[in-house]
Amino acid sequence: MEIGIRMHNLSDNRGKPRLIQQWQYLWRQDFVELRHGAKVTEAGWIDDVNAAGSIVWIQLVSGKGRILIHRNDGIDLWRIES
């Protein structure tokens, strides 16, 4: 019974954005929203993360290619759970 409850709770989080504060825990192909304050500015898939978790490459969905974001750029990354 306990396993069923855990699985149910996991499925409840699907599709909900989650702020990722430690970027080293992002994985390639994670889908993220880029936010500046409360505003979503872009979205895309994680392409690469440096070992320190301070630099992330993101392939944008908007067709604008790939961008590099540094931890100090003032952009928050919100992972969309699938």
Kinemage of the C-alpha trace (Angstrom):
@kinemage 1
@onewidth
@group {chain A} dominant
@subgroup {mainchain}
@vectorlist {calphas} color= white
{ca met a 1} P 0.000 0.000 0.000
{ca glu a 2} L 2.787 2.423 0.867
{ca ile a 3} L 4.401 1.935 -2.565
{ca gly a 4} L 1.121 2.806 -4.262
{ca ile a 5} L 0.921 6.033 -2.290
{ca arg a 6} L 4.471 6.997 -3.253
{ca met a 7} L 3.839 6.297 -6.934
{ca his a 8} L 0.639 8.321 -6.786
{ca asn a 9} L 2.462 11.288 -5.242
{ca leu a 10} L 5.128 11.153 -7.960
{ca ser a 11} L 2.534 11.212 -10.713
{ca asp a 12} L 0.877 14.244 -9.086
{ca asn a 13} L 4.082 16.252 -9.728
{ca arg a 14} L 4.239 15.538 -13.452
{ca gly a 15} L 4.055 18.612 -15.602
{ca lys a 16} L 4.519 20.952 -12.651
{ca pro a 17} L 7.555 23.249 -12.798
{ca arg a 18} L 10.119 22.849 -10.032
{ca leu a 19} L 12.803 25.447 -9.304
{ca ile a 20} L 16.254 23.878 -9.557
{ca gln a 21} L 18.649 25.726 -7.292
{ca gln a 22} L 21.609 23.382 -7.700
{ca trp a 23} L 22.200 23.134 -11.435
{ca gln a 24} L 24.624 20.211 -11.154
{ca tyr a 25} L 21.501 18.060 -10.616
{ca leu a 26} L 20.114 18.881 -14.057
{ca trp a 27} L 20.497 16.129 -16.653
{ca arg a 28} L 20.792 16.238 -20.411
{ca gln a 29} L 17.379 16.342 -22.066
{ca asp a 30} L 15.626 17.723 -18.957
{ca phe a 31} L 13.019 20.204 -20.138
{ca val a 32} L 13.282 23.567 -18.366
{ca glu a 33} L 11.688 26.974 -18.323
{ca leu a 34} L 13.982 29.983 -18.037
{ca arg a 35} L 12.495 32.623 -15.781
{ca his a 36} L 13.478 36.137 -14.897
{ca gly a 37} L 11.476 36.847 -11.766
{ca ala a 38} L 7.988 35.466 -12.324
{ca lys a 39} L 8.159 35.801 -16.126
{ca val a 40} L 8.959 32.803 -18.344
{ca thr a 41} L 11.379 34.123 -20.973
{ca glu a 42} L 12.325 30.928 -22.824
{ca ala a 43} L 12.083 27.140 -22.626
{ca gly a 44} L 14.223 24.297 -23.860
{ca trp a 45} L 16.176 21.146 -23.172
{ca ile a 46} L 19.376 20.882 -21.158
{ca asp a 47} L 22.228 20.176 -23.548
{ca asp a 48} L 25.128 20.237 -21.082
{ca val a 49} L 26.053 21.292 -17.531
{ca asn a 50} L 29.567 21.890 -16.245
{ca ala a 51} L 30.751 19.828 -13.254
{ca ala a 52} L 30.457 22.758 -10.846
{ca gly a 53} L 26.847 23.383 -11.908
{ca ser a 54} L 27.537 27.034 -12.657
{ca ile a 55} L 27.187 26.926 -16.459
{ca val a 56} L 24.364 25.358 -18.468
{ca trp a 57} L 23.867 25.001 -22.223
{ca ile a 58} L 20.210 24.935 -23.296
{ca gln a 59} L 18.729 24.074 -26.698
{ca leu a 60} L 15.794 26.476 -27.044
{ca val a 61} L 12.400 25.428 -28.360
{ca ser a 62} L 11.890 28.766 -30.075
{ca gly a 63} L 14.323 27.862 -32.870
{ca lys a 64} L 16.876 30.348 -31.607
{ca gly a 65} L 19.520 27.649 -31.231
{ca arg a 66} L 21.597 26.985 -28.166
{ca ile a 67} L 22.398 29.409 -25.362
{ca leu a 68} L 24.831 29.413 -22.465
{ca ile a 69} L 23.621 30.586 -19.073
{ca his a 70} L 25.865 31.346 -16.115
{ca arg a 71} L 24.700 31.060 -12.530
{ca asn a 72} L 25.151 34.830 -12.053
{ca asp a 73} L 23.016 35.826 -15.072
{ca gly a 74} L 19.896 36.274 -12.907
{ca ile a 75} L 17.946 33.523 -14.645
{ca asp a 76} L 16.138 30.778 -12.725
{ca leu a 77} L 15.768 27.305 -14.219
{ca trp a 78} L 12.523 25.460 -13.564
{ca arg a 79} L 12.437 21.774 -14.543
{ca ile a 80} L 9.165 20.491 -15.978
{ca glu a 81} L 8.690 16.945 -14.677
{ca ser a 82} L 7.610 14.453 -17.290
